[in-house]
Amino acid sequence: MALKDILNFFSPKDKTFFPLFDQATHKLTKLSEFLHEATNATKEEREVYFNKIDELEEHIEKISHTMNLELSKNFITPFDREDIHALMSAIEDVSSNLQEASNRIRMYQVEKISKSIRKITEINLEACQLITESVKELKEMKDFKNVFECVKKINKLDRKSDSVFEKAISDIFENETDVKNIIKYKEVLASLDKATDKCKSVARVLEAVAVKHS
């Protein structure tokens, strides 16, 4: 048995940090799911989704606060304290940017949801599902193959989002004549693309943890 496996065997099982990560990632996936559903709903139906998104974003903020309190109280952590803080902060950033996109659709009273907006919400949903999966894989701190695979997929999704975003912005300036609509679509798309960037930040932390403990 390798030294790493022996240390893992005798290390106490974490009952604090990973349960909080589980809560946060599952709520994040649900939030991204509601946002994608909102972009496929009628304008009248969207408000219900927006309210749920606000609630979930607030829950994730509270989990982040609890995580910081636990870091100040607990001497033993499942992996480096700075990585725990960075991972939770990055998850919170994804949530915040998705909520911002939701808020902009609501605030600007966007009538017609473009295909590019729907596409990036779909990309974000897939990225958030991968974050949930990779955090679950990280829990055992043993085989990191699936974590690395999830990281690779999230990075690919980020490139895909950038491509959709750039084409969408180009199309808006080429075809849209109403200045208000240009601003509306540009702001919503920017928040969504930034959320995908933050998913990549989560992936970067996950990869760093996996490398350290491989």
Secondary structure as the mmCIF struct_conf table of DSSP 4:
data_model
#
loop_
_struct_conf.conf_type_id
_struct_conf.id
_struct_conf.beg_label_comp_id
_struct_conf.beg_label_asym_id
_struct_conf.beg_label_seq_id
_struct_conf.end_label_comp_id
_struct_conf.end_label_asym_id
_struct_conf.end_label_seq_id
HELX_RH_AL_P HELX_RH_AL_P1 LEU A 3 PHE A 10
BEND BEND1 SER A 11 SER A 11
HELX_LH_PP_P HELX_LH_PP_P1 PRO A 12 ASP A 14
BEND BEND2 LYS A 15 THR A 16
HELX_RH_AL_P HELX_RH_AL_P2 PHE A 17 THR A 39
TURN_TY1_P TURN_TY1_P1 ASN A 40 ASN A 40
BEND BEND3 ALA A 41 ALA A 41
HELX_RH_AL_P HELX_RH_AL_P3 LYS A 43 LYS A 73
BEND BEND4 PHE A 75 PHE A 75
BEND BEND5 PRO A 78 PHE A 79
HELX_RH_AL_P HELX_RH_AL_P4 ARG A 81 MET A 107
TURN_TY1_P TURN_TY1_P2 TYR A 108 GLN A 109
BEND BEND6 LYS A 112 LYS A 112
HELX_LH_PP_P HELX_LH_PP_P2 ILE A 113 SER A 114
HELX_RH_AL_P HELX_RH_AL_P5 LYS A 115 LEU A 138
TURN_TY1_P TURN_TY1_P3 LYS A 139 GLU A 140
BEND BEND7 MET A 141 LYS A 142
HELX_RH_AL_P HELX_RH_AL_P6 LYS A 145 ASN A 175
HELX_RH_AL_P HELX_RH_AL_P7 VAL A 179 HIS A 213
#
